[in-house]
Amino acid sequence: MDIKTILISLILINYAMAVFIYTIKKTQPTFNGINYWIVANLAIGTGYFMLALRNQIPDFFSIVFANVLFVWAGLLRIVGLSYFFENKLRSYQWILTYVGVMLYTVLFFYFLFIYNSQFVRTVLAGAVLAAISAITAFQIIKNREHNANAYYFAAGAFLIFSLIFTTRILTWIFVPSIRNLFASSFVNNLQFMSSMIIDIMWATMFFVIHNQKLTRKLDSSRKQYQMLFEHMNHAFVLGKIKPEEKASQDFEIVLSNKAFANFFNLNETEIVGKQISQIALTHDAEMTKKYCSVAQTGQPLILEYYSKIIQRFLKVNAYCPEPNYVAIVIEDIHDKKNAENTLNESEAKYRLLAENLSDVIWTFDGKTRKINYISPSVFELTGFTAAEIISGEYKKHLSLKDDFVKVKEAFYKGVAKLLETPSQITVYRAELHIPTKSGKNVWIEIDIKLMPDEFNQSPQIIGIARQIEHRKLIENELQLNAEKLNLANKDKDRFIAVLAHDLRSPFSVLINYSEMLLQNLTTYPTAKIETLLGYIKKTTRATYNLLEDILLWNSTKTGTQPFNPQWFEFGENCKNIIRGLNYVCESKDITITYAENKPAVVFADSRMINVIIRNLLLNAVKFSPPASKVNLSVHIENEMLTVKISDSGVGIAPANLATLWDSGVTKSTTGTAGERGSGFGLMICKDFIEKHQGKIWAESEVGIGSDFYFSISLKNEQ
């Protein structure tokens, strides 16, 4: 056979192999690397076509194009081979490949255009093709599997191909007479014929190897399936009906697994080949009829039912794998069903409890910060329905309210504490003053707890809220009573202090003057005795008035003497008080004047008003110098009565004026004539004025005097 005929054969064979491999690709898409081989065969066929046109186109074009295509085809086969064996080339392998290709290309062009040598180019191309064939053989051996005869045969063929190229190179080197590539010689014919064989074998052998791989994988899958089938928990049975029976109500068991036998407590030999109706324990006429319908119609069947035969809940999945066959998978869901029923009953009980409690129960997603559930009782508490709370509709009513912002901040603070330290804080409790839909605020108490999270999902928080308005009222009342009790204790202590301070001096005077009279009754002249008796009378009256004031004040504090306002003429009342204080004023030659802009009739407790005016006048007399005046004036304007008592006494320092009305400060003072007092009278005045919902205040300048004021309403507002 001449070279031209061989070249034409090689062209046709490579193109035919490309079409063949492309057909394999369409039928077997899992054939890895096959795209590279299609391109490789097209490149080889085109290369041989270039060689066949050697005398019709420039030699350098046919030589360059053919050799480049041959080398690249060999490289494509190696790359395709790595994908075929699922061994992708590493970085260094790609680098070596590119370096080798570039080196070959440089040398080939050098010996073509610079130093034209067909001999060197042929040796170089042959060496590269021999190396590619040897690498191919090595990769096949490296990736061989069990039953590797096909692998060894393919690797051997490529090694022979490599040896043929090597032999041809050596022959060209040592036998110059046959160096003509297109001369008819044994070596040239052997190379071209081996190329033809290797091109055919490449596709067929790898197709065989691929089929072996698929067979091995299929066998492995079959074994895995068989193991899974035999050890699956669900019972499986494959049945076949008789096609001639249009309404078959029985089927033959073709295949079953161990679970089916164990499920019904049967021996495997008692099942396959028998009719389902012959196995009494498994036969359920109604269910068998449904199974046969699946085999006849092809419509799948999925249902759960209670088997009266074995007294258990079952889940059945029946389908038709092919006409007249039914595959049945049976799952025992008895325990699961009982657990679901128990859970549903429990949920129904808890839901009934939650929806009928006055307390509000809710769950909160710590990640999304949304309420998942809230009991209907939230409507009674806030005026919002459960749907409005869950949807967030309630925020439209409350989002701009300061109280809502404060409540939200306090709530998220508690949630953050639970999420940060779940092991330390089991329950977070807080009292919140929340706004409602009506605009009114109510006091609630919340308890929130982090629910156990076994699956590391979004943290869930459960909470309980209850209204505590009544409790808050009681707490406030208790607090108020505690404050009143504390104040009463302070008043008691002050009361005792007043008795000890303000009564000791007058009683000492009374005792001393009484002893003087008893000891000198026969020796003192009448005038002296009258003077001493005057002192005793004056002191006794002052002490009596003090006791009266204290008793009245104490009775109002304890509630034994109620506040009793009545209408009375204010000016006349003041004049009576002034006349009653003449005994005090005479000793210091002090005059009390009275003035009013108009007569006034007031609605007030006259006893308390008398105590206020008398104490303020006594204070003015006490701190006024002898032979001075104390002025009492009454001014009526805008339904308010204002009383002013002025003196020209020593005055009050600013520091003392700031604490003048402080009930917790006891002030021991001495008048211009040595009069003593504790300042308790001013505290009584302040309490009595507050009973009348009035005001009392003082203005003073040291060395000039003081002005004391109080005002009350003329209206009957009690």
Secondary structure by P-SEA (a helix, b strand, c coil): ccaaaaaaaaaaaaaaaaaaaaaaaaacccccaaaaaaaaaaaaaaaaaaaaacccccaaaaaaaaaaaaaaaaaaaaaaaaaaacccccaaaaaaaaaaaaaaaaaaaaaccccccaaaaaaaaaaaaaaaaaaaaaaaaaaccccaaaaaaaaaaaaaaaaaaaaaaaaaaccccccccccccaaaaaaaaaaaaaaaaaaaaaaaaaaaaaaaaaaaaaaaaaaaaacccbbbbbbbcccccccccccccccccaaaaaacccccccccccccccccccccaaaaaaaaaaaaccbbbbbbbbbccccbbbbbbbbbccccbbbbbbbbaaaaaaaaaaaaaaaaaaaaaaaacccccccccccccccccccccccccccccaaaaaaccccccccccaaaaaaaaaaaaaaaaaaacccccccccccccccccccbbbbbbbbbbbccccccccbbbbbbbbbaaaaaaaaaaaaaaaaaaaaaaaaaaaaaaaaacaaaaaaaaaaaaaaaaaaccccccaaaaaaaaaaaaaaaaaaaaaaaaaaaaaaaaaccccbbbbbbbaaaaaaaaaaaaaaaaaaabbbbbbbbcbbbbbbcaaaaaaaaaaaaaaaaaaaccccbbbbbbbbbcccbbbbbbbbccccccaaaaaacccccbbbbbbccccccccaaaaaaaaaaaaaaccccccccccccbbbbbbbbbccccc
